Amino acid sequence: MTSSDPPRGLSGNTADSLNRASSAPPRSARARAKAMTELRQSTVLLAHPDDSQGEALLREVRRTGCRVEMAWPPPVLPPLGFDFAIVAIDTDALMAAPWLSGAPPVPVVAVVDGDRGLPDDVLRLSNAQAVLVKPCQPAAILTNLALAKQIFNYERRLLNKVAKLEETLHATRQIEQAKLILMQQKKLRANEAYDYLRQQAMSKQKSVAAISAALVDAYGLIE
């Protein structure tokens, strides 16, 4: 049997499938290639003064394959329809675009001058997820876009977890308040008050938290 012959017990089609599988790139490599392709198809807002450095940066961003729109000063309202914002960060930019200091709706890459640099407090106030140092090459731009997206998504997951925790804490407090109201008004013990809330929730097909909130609101109006 030659090296090109299929192994004994395997059909030709099965052997071909095994050969293709063995020659296919690893899953992680395919995932990286897909992510890089998506990056190159991104839409970028480039907020930079229209000077020689801005024109040079615009050319380099276009060389990555991204669709880019240039504007200066940064828009007052958060950018819509963009996947990223690359912004020349300074105090004037932060004052012109308040969303840079809040929770930007897209990943933000700050652009700084390699010769002059930028104070740390300005970068911190910008909430940028990555920093580009001019002059920039396409590879550095794509790397920082990927980093900014990863950090942006991580921050959003953390914010969602915090919001859910705050919602759970608020609901727990209202349940405890509702139990106290029932214990005072109906002379129930703590476990009996909770059982009462649970029965009401089941009969009305609502959550215990929703029933508790309604009771606390109603009791507040009565008081």
C-alpha positions as CSV (number, residue, x, y, z in Angstrom):
1,M,0.0,0.0,0.0
2,T,1.5,3.4,-1.0
3,S,1.3,6.5,1.1
4,S,-1.4,7.9,-1.2
5,D,-3.7,4.9,-0.8
6,P,-6.5,5.1,1.7
7,P,-6.0,3.2,4.9
8,R,-7.5,-0.4,5.0
9,G,-11.1,-0.4,6.1
10,L,-11.8,3.2,5.0
11,S,-13.6,4.2,1.9
12,G,-12.1,6.7,-0.5
13,N,-14.5,9.5,0.6
14,T,-13.7,8.9,4.3
15,A,-10.0,9.0,3.6
16,D,-10.4,12.2,1.7
17,S,-12.3,13.7,4.6
18,L,-9.6,12.7,7.0
19,N,-6.9,14.2,4.8
20,R,-8.8,17.5,4.6
21,A,-9.3,17.6,8.3
22,S,-5.7,17.0,9.0
23,S,-4.7,19.7,6.6
24,A,-7.3,22.2,7.9
25,P,-5.9,25.1,10.1
26,P,-6.5,24.7,13.9
27,R,-9.8,26.1,15.2
28,S,-8.1,28.9,17.1
29,A,-6.3,29.9,13.9
30,R,-9.6,30.0,11.9
31,A,-11.2,32.0,14.7
32,R,-8.4,34.5,14.6
33,A,-8.6,34.8,10.8
34,K,-12.4,35.3,11.0
35,A,-11.9,38.0,13.7
36,M,-9.3,39.8,11.6
37,T,-11.6,39.7,8.6
38,E,-14.4,41.2,10.6
39,L,-12.0,43.9,11.9
40,R,-11.0,44.8,8.3
41,Q,-14.7,45.3,7.5
42,S,-15.3,47.6,10.4
43,T,-16.6,51.2,10.1
44,V,-14.4,53.7,11.9
45,L,-15.0,57.3,13.0
46,L,-11.6,59.0,12.9
47,A,-11.8,62.2,15.0
48,H,-8.6,64.1,14.3
49,P,-7.6,67.6,13.2
50,D,-7.4,67.9,9.4
51,D,-3.7,68.4,9.2
52,S,-0.8,66.4,7.8
53,Q,-0.8,64.0,10.7
54,G,-4.5,63.5,10.3
55,E,-4.2,62.8,6.6
56,A,-1.4,60.4,7.2
57,L,-3.5,58.6,9.8
58,L,-6.5,58.5,7.5
59,R,-4.4,56.8,4.8
60,E,-3.1,54.2,7.3
61,V,-6.6,53.4,8.6
62,R,-7.9,53.0,5.0
63,R,-5.0,50.6,4.3
64,T,-6.3,48.3,6.9
65,G,-9.5,47.8,4.8
66,C,-11.7,49.6,7.3
67,R,-14.3,52.0,6.1
68,V,-13.5,55.3,7.7
69,E,-15.1,58.8,8.1
70,M,-13.1,61.7,9.4
71,A,-14.4,64.5,11.6
72,W,-13.1,67.3,13.8
73,P,-13.9,68.3,16.4
74,P,-15.4,65.0,17.7
75,P,-19.2,64.9,17.4
76,V,-21.1,66.2,20.4
77,L,-23.5,63.2,20.3
78,P,-22.3,59.6,20.6
79,P,-21.5,58.2,17.2
80,L,-24.1,55.9,15.7
81,G,-23.5,53.6,12.8
82,F,-19.8,53.1,13.6
83,D,-18.0,50.0,15.0
84,F,-15.0,52.0,16.5
85,A,-13.9,55.6,17.2
86,I,-10.3,56.6,16.8
87,V,-10.0,59.9,18.6
88,A,-7.1,62.4,19.0
89,I,-7.6,62.8,22.7
90,D,-7.0,66.1,24.4
91,T,-8.8,68.4,26.9
92,D,-10.7,70.2,24.0
93,A,-11.9,66.9,22.6
94,L,-13.2,65.8,26.0
95,M,-15.1,69.0,26.4
96,A,-16.5,68.9,22.8
97,A,-17.7,65.3,23.1
98,P,-19.0,64.5,26.6
99,W,-19.6,60.8,25.6
100,L,-15.9,60.3,25.6
101,S,-15.8,60.8,29.4
102,G,-18.9,58.7,30.0
103,A,-19.8,55.3,28.6
104,P,-18.9,55.4,24.9
105,P,-21.3,53.3,22.8
106,V,-18.4,52.0,20.7
107,P,-14.8,51.0,21.5
108,V,-12.6,54.0,21.6
109,V,-8.9,54.1,20.6
110,A,-7.1,57.2,21.7
111,V,-4.4,58.7,19.4
112,V,-1.5,60.4,21.0
113,D,1.6,62.1,19.6
114,G,4.7,59.9,20.2
115,D,6.9,63.0,20.8
116,R,4.7,64.9,23.2
117,G,2.7,62.2,24.8
118,L,-0.4,63.0,26.9
119,P,-1.1,63.4,30.6
120,D,-2.4,60.2,32.3
121,D,-5.4,62.0,33.7
122,V,-6.6,63.0,30.2
123,L,-6.4,59.5,29.0
124,R,-8.1,58.2,32.1
125,L,-11.0,60.6,31.7
126,S,-11.5,59.6,28.1
127,N,-12.4,56.0,29.0
128,A,-10.5,54.9,25.9
129,Q,-9.9,51.1,25.7
130,A,-6.6,51.3,23.7
131,V,-4.0,53.9,22.8
132,L,-2.3,54.4,19.4
133,V,1.0,56.3,19.2
134,K,1.6,58.3,16.1
135,P,2.9,57.6,13.5
136,C,0.7,54.5,13.2
137,Q,1.1,51.5,10.9
138,P,-1.9,49.4,9.7
139,A,-0.8,46.4,11.8
140,A,-0.7,48.6,15.0
141,I,-4.1,50.0,14.1
142,L,-5.7,46.6,13.7
143,T,-4.0,45.3,16.9
144,N,-5.4,48.2,18.9
145,L,-8.9,47.9,17.4
146,A,-8.9,44.2,18.4
147,L,-7.7,45.1,21.9
148,A,-10.2,47.9,22.3
149,K,-13.1,45.6,21.2
150,Q,-12.0,42.9,23.6
151,I,-11.8,45.4,26.6
152,F,-15.0,47.1,25.5
153,N,-17.0,43.8,25.5
154,Y,-15.4,42.8,28.9
155,E,-16.5,46.2,30.4
156,R,-20.0,45.8,29.1
157,R,-20.3,42.3,30.6
158,L,-19.1,43.7,33.9
159,L,-21.7,46.5,33.7
160,N,-24.4,44.0,32.9
161,K,-23.4,41.9,35.9
162,V,-23.4,44.9,38.2
163,A,-26.8,46.0,36.9
164,K,-28.2,42.5,37.6
165,L,-26.7,42.5,41.1
166,E,-28.2,45.9,41.9
167,E,-31.6,44.7,40.6
168,T,-31.4,41.6,42.7
169,L,-30.3,43.6,45.8
170,H,-33.2,46.0,45.2
171,A,-35.7,43.1,44.9
172,T,-34.4,41.5,48.1
173,R,-34.8,44.7,50.0
174,Q,-38.4,45.1,48.8
175,I,-39.2,41.5,49.7
176,E,-37.9,42.2,53.2
177,Q,-39.9,45.4,53.4
178,A,-43.0,43.6,52.2
179,K,-42.5,40.9,54.8
180,L,-42.3,43.5,57.6
181,I,-45.5,45.2,56.4
182,L,-47.3,41.8,56.5
183,M,-45.8,41.0,59.9
184,Q,-47.1,44.3,61.2
185,Q,-50.5,44.4,59.5
186,K,-51.4,40.7,59.6
187,K,-49.5,39.7,62.7
188,L,-47.6,37.0,60.8
189,R,-44.2,35.5,61.5
190,A,-41.4,36.1,59.0
191,N,-41.8,32.7,57.3
192,E,-45.6,33.0,57.2
193,A,-45.2,36.5,55.6
194,Y,-43.0,35.1,52.9
195,D,-45.3,32.2,52.3
196,Y,-48.1,34.7,51.9
197,L,-46.1,36.6,49.3
198,R,-45.3,33.4,47.4
199,Q,-49.0,32.3,47.4
200,Q,-50.0,35.7,46.0
201,A,-47.3,35.5,43.4
202,M,-48.4,32.0,42.2
203,S,-52.1,33.0,42.1
204,K,-51.3,36.2,40.1
205,Q,-48.6,34.5,38.0
206,K,-46.0,37.1,39.0
207,S,-42.7,37.0,40.8
208,V,-42.4,37.4,44.5
209,A,-40.3,40.5,43.9
210,A,-43.1,42.0,41.7
211,I,-45.7,41.3,44.4
212,S,-43.5,42.7,47.1
213,A,-42.8,45.9,45.1
214,A,-46.6,46.4,44.5
215,L,-47.2,45.9,48.3
216,V,-44.5,48.3,49.3
217,D,-45.7,51.0,46.8
218,A,-49.3,50.6,47.9
219,Y,-48.3,50.8,51.6
220,G,-46.3,53.9,50.9
221,L,-49.3,55.6,49.3
222,I,-51.6,54.6,52.2
223,E,-49.1,56.1,54.7
